[in-house]
Amino acid sequence: MDWYAAAAIIVSLTAFFSYANRKWFGLPTVIGVMLGALVVSLLLIIAGTFAQPVRAELLVLLQSLDFDQLLMQGMLSFLLFAGALHVDLGSLRDQAPLIATLALVGVVFSTFTIGLIVWWVLGLLGITVPLLWALVFGALISPTDPIAVLGLLRQAKAPKKVETLIVGESLFNDGVGVVVFGAIAALLGSGHGVDAGHNGDAGHAPAEFGVGAIVNLFAVEALGGVLLGLGLGLFAYWMLKAIDDYSVEVLITLAVVMGGYALAGALHTSGPLAMVVAGLFLGNRGRAFAMSKRTREHLDTFWELIDEILNAVLFVLIGMEVLVLSFEARYFVAAAVALPVVLGVRLLSVGPPVALLRRRNEFPPYTVTLLTWGGLRGGISIALALSLPAGDERGLILFMTYAVVAFSILVQGLTVGKIARRAARMTAP
């Protein structure tokens, strides 16, 4: 199937599921379209031989699009930039120490804690998973997904400080998580586990790849991504300030995203972090000092539309990816282990930092609850799992990842707003 036909089918399905959700169900768009795609895919699986031709065609479709490449090389740059563009940098700066702790220390702690617990518990249950594979699972499932978080938090009505904290953490821990995943995938010897769209070459690391190389990789990828994003933002700011033509200015921001992400790949720095920093800079300083009111209106409309369309397409693809899973009894056992472990470690990774800095930031007492339950996982985790080399371990990791992501979006995503409102009422004077 050629790419245009595949894209046309996916966009058409996205439009249908979006319409059906808006007409009859009224769920948040990302949840509604994902649920629709997931239900249809599961029905095709249950139907067995009766639906085999349709299922086979959809598998060809998914292979034509290549979810890992499509998200990590194409959609992610647009979604991260669009999300960062509307985040208030002043509020983010006030919580910078806590956000940095959660995005850096929290991801590393979560990676190794989840990996070790999953490896140990599955071993007790007779499911053998090599330790490095368990750590790879910890790395790809630890970052909260800004793509999933941003859309749902708009409707959750959480306190502004808590919302800023969750959004800020998710924007930055995504880039950090991809780098950590790359380092562990290199140790695993995955060969293509990082190069497949993750702005790095750790997948081709030599045999002596060790602690020093990991530290160097992290410094180059993470710090390099931040510096590149700042440079892109400054250069675009200079261009925007020199003219007043909204069509050209929107085109400049588009070039920052597409050209900047490609440049990050060529320089082997973190593209996700570069897009976040560039979006924050242009969404704050650029918006305030380099754009007219008319340009701001057109820029906001353009990027909001891009964000909503790509989000809907992404979550339809997530729902359809259930078709690539293998269903074995031990996989369901592993998923049942992974779900409480991921949630429990999330609580452990956010609780102590928030408790230490709560008084300084004046967070409400239910902040840890919202951070834990609102820490959604999404398409990035699935894309990283799909980038792993073929093998029995990959099937197990992919199934656990999909189970956690599906629970995160469908259960946590649907209830986080209710929890936020209930917590607010309980603490109201």
N, C-alpha and C positions, 0 to 999 in steps of 0.2 A: 504494500500500500504506500503510495507516495505521500509526502509530508502534507501537501495541500488537502488531499482527500481526508487524511487523518485529522488535520486541524479543523476542517469543515464539520466533520462528524462530532468532534468534541465540543465545538462552539454551539452546534445545534442542540446537542444533548444538554449543555449548560443552560441554554435559553429555555428549553422545555422544563427542566427541573426548577429553574428560577421562577418561571411562570406558575407552575403547579404549586410551588411553595407559597408564593405570594397570593394566589387565588384561593387556596383551600386550607393551608396549614398555618401560615403566619409566623413560622420560626425564623430566627436570625438566618440571613441568607446563606452563610457558609455552612451552617448546620443543616439547613433544609436541603440544599443541593447535594451535600455529601450523603445525607441519609437516603435521599432518593436514589442516587447512584449505587449506594451500598445495598439497598433492598433489591433493586433490579439485578445486580450482580449475584447476590446470594440466591435469588430465585432461579437464575440460569444454572447455578451450581447444583441446586436441589433438583432441578428438572432432569439433570443427567443427560442421557442420550437424546432425549427429545429436543433439547436446546443446544446440543453439541455444535451444530454449524454456526449458530449465532455466537456462542462462547468462543469458538475458534477464531471467528472474524474479529471479535473484540480483543483477543490476545494478540493477534497480528497488529491491530490498531495500537495497542499499548506498546508493543515492541517498536513500532514505527516511530512513535513519539519519544520513547526512552525517557521515562519520568525523571531519572537522575540527571541526565543532561539537560532536559527541558527546564527543570527547576533551578539547578545549581548554576547553569550557564546562561539561562535566559530570563526566567521570571523573577528570580530572587533579587537581582539588582534593582528592578523596578519597584518591587514590593517594599524592600527595605528603605529605599530613598523616599518613596511616597509616605511611608510610615513616619520616618524621621522628620520629614518636612513640616509636620504639624505638631511637633513636640516642643514645648516651651523650654528653652535652654536655661532660663533663670531658675525654674523649678528643678530642673535636672541638676544644675550646679549645686543647689542647696543640699541635695542628697548624694552628691558625687562619691563621698567615702563609702557609704553603704552600698551604692550601686556597683562601685568598683569591687568591693569585697564579695558581693553576691555573684557578679559576673566572672570573676577570676578565681578566687579561693573557693567559692561555692561550687563552680563547675568541676574543678579539679577534685575537691573532696567528694562530690557526688559521683564522679566517674569511678574512682577507686572503691568507694564504699558500695555502690550498687554492684559493680563488677565482682568484688570479693564475696558479697553476700549471695548473689545469684549463683556464682560458681560453687560455693559451699553447700547451699541448700539443694541445688539440683544434683550435686554429687551424692548427698544423703538419700535422695530419691531415686538414685540409680541412673540419672541422666548425665552422661559424661560430656562436659564442655571444657575444652582447654582454657586455661586462665586468661590468656591473651584475648581469646574470643569473647569471654565474659567481660573483660575490660573494654573491648570495642563496643559492646552493647552499652556499658555504662557511659562511654563517651558520647555515643550518638543519641542517647535518650536523656542525658542530663540537661542540655540547654532547653529552656522554654522557648517556644516558637513565636517570634513577634508577629508573624503573619496570622496565626490563630488568635493571639492575645489581643492585638489592636482592634480587630473588628468587633469582638465580643465585649470588650471593656467599655466601648462607647455606650452600650445599652445596660451595663451592670449598675450604673449609678453609685460606684464606689467613691469614697472621699478622694478629693483631688490629689492629696499627698500620696495616698496608697496607690492610686491609678498611675501617677507619675513614676513611682518606685517600680511597679510591676512592668510598665512599658519600658522604662529605662534599662532595667535589668535584662529584659528579653531582647532588646535591640543589641546590646553589647555581648551578652553571653552566647548569642548565636555564633558570632565570629570567633570567640574564644573556643567554643565547643568544636567548631570545624577544625581549628588548629590542633586541639587535643586529640580529636579523632584521627587527624592526619599523622600525628606522631605515633600513636599506638598502631595504626594500620601499617605504618612503615616497619615497625618492629615485627608485626605479624607477617610481613613480606607479601602484602596483598598485590603488589605489582601495579595495579591500576586503581587501587582503592581511593587515592587522593587526586590523582591527575584527572579523573573523570569529572572535571568541572568544579574543583574545590580550590582553585587558585594556589596550587602548591605542587611540589614534586617529591614529596616525602615518600610516595609510593614506589619510587625507584631508588630508595636509599641503599647504600652499600651495606654489606654484611656487618661491618663494624659500627653501624649506626647505634649510638649509645646516648648516655645522659647529656654529654656536652653537645652533641648534635641536636638533641631534642630542645635543649635550652636555646641554641642558636636558631633553630627553626621557629620556635615560638617568638623569639625576639624579632626576627625578620618578618614573619607573617603578621603578627599582631601590631607591633610598633610601626612596621612599614605600612600596614594598612591605614592606621590612624594618620600618619604623616602624609600619605598619598591623598587621603580624603580631605585633609586640611588644605593641601596644595590645590586640589581640584576646586574646592570651594572658593579659595582666594582668587584663582584665575577666572572662574565663572563670575564671581562678584565684580571683578574689575571690568569684565565685558558688559555685564548687566547695567552697571552704573553709567557706562559711556553712551547708552542708547535708551530710547523709550519707544519700543515697538513690541507689543506683547507677543506677536507671532514669532519673531526672532528670539525673544527671550525664553519662550517656552521651548523652542528648538535648542537653545543653549543648554537648558537643564536636561533635555533628552540626550544631548551629546555627552554631558557629564556622566550620565548613568551608563550609556552603552560604551562610549569610548573609555571612561574611567574604569569600568569593570574589566574590559578587555586588557587595558594597560596593567591593572593589578595582576592579572593572570600572567602577562609577559614578564613582570617584575618579580613574580612569585611572592607577592604579598597578599594579605587577606582582602579580597574583594568585598565581602559583606561589611567588614569594619570600615572600609573606605567609603562605601555608600552611606552608611549611617552617619559618619562624620560630615561628609559633604552635604547630606540632607539637613542635618542639624544646623550647619553654618548658613546655608542658603535660606532655610526656613525661618531663621531668626535674624541674623545681621543682614542677609541679602534682602529679605522681605521688608525690613525696617528702613534700610538706607539706599537700596539700589533698584527699587521697583515702584512704579506709580500704582495708584489704587486700581486702575483698570488692569494693569499687568497682574497684580496680585489676584484679582478675581478670576481672570482667565487661567492663571497658573494653578490656582486651587481647584477649579473645575476640571481641568485637564488631568491632574494627578489623582484627584478623587475618583474620576471615572476609570482611569487606568487601574487604580487600586481595587475598585469594586469588581471590574470585569475579570482581572487576573485572579483575584481571590476566588471568585465563583468557579472559574475554570479549574483552578488548582484543587479545590475541594471535591469537584466532580471526579477528577483524576484519582484523588485519594480513595474515594468510595469505590472506584472501579479496580483499584490495585488489589483488592481482595481476590480477584481472578487469578493472580499469579502465585497465590499462596498454596502450599501443600498442607493438607489436613491430616495430621497424625495425632494419636492419643497423647503421646509424650509432649507434643507441641502445646496442647491445651493445658497440660500440667505445668509446663514451663511458663506459660502466660499467666496462669493463676498465681504462680510464685512472683513473677515480675511486677504485677500490678501493685500489691501492697508494699513491696520493697521500694519501688520507685516513689510512691507517695510518702512512705515513712522516711526515706532518705531526704526527700525534698523538705520535709518538716525539720529534720536535723540540720540541713544546710542553711535554712533561712532563719530558724528560731534564735540561735545564739547571737548572730550579728544584729538582728533587729532588737533583741532584748538589750544589748549593750548600748545601742544608739537611739533607743526609743525616746528617752527623755529629751535628748538634744533635738530630735526632729519632731517631737510632739505627735507621735503616731497614736491612733486610737488602739485600745487593747486587743482588738480582733485582727490587727494587721497580719500577724503570723498565719492566722487561719485563711485569710484571703490570699496571701502570698502562696500558701501551700496549695489550696484548691484552685486558685487562678493561674497556677503555673502550668499552662497547657502545652502539650507536645503536638507537633503537626507535621507538615510535609517534609521539612528538612530532615527529621529523624528517619522517615521512610526513604528519602532520597539517599541518605548516607548508607542505610542498610542495603539498598539495591545496588550500591556501588561496590559492595564486597564481592570477592571472587566466588565463583560457583563451588558448591560443596554442601555436605550435610549440615555443617555448622551454620552456613549462610541461611539455609531454610529455617532453622530453629531461631536464629537471631531475627530474621525478617518477620516471622510469625509473632514473636514476643513484641517486637517493635510495633507492628500493626495493631496488636491487641491493646497496647498502652495508648497509642495515638487515638484509636477509635473510642476507647473509654474516656480519654481526656477531652475529646471534642464533644462527643454525644452526651456524656454524663456530666462531667465537670463544666463544660461550656454551657449546658442548659440550666445548670443550677447555681452557677457562681453569682448571677445577679440576685437571685432570691437570698442567698447566703449574705451577700453584701447588705441588702436592705434589712434583713432580719437582725444582723449584727448592729447596724446603725440604730434600729429601734431599741434594742436591748441596752445600748449605752447612752441613749438620749436622756437628758435631764428630765 
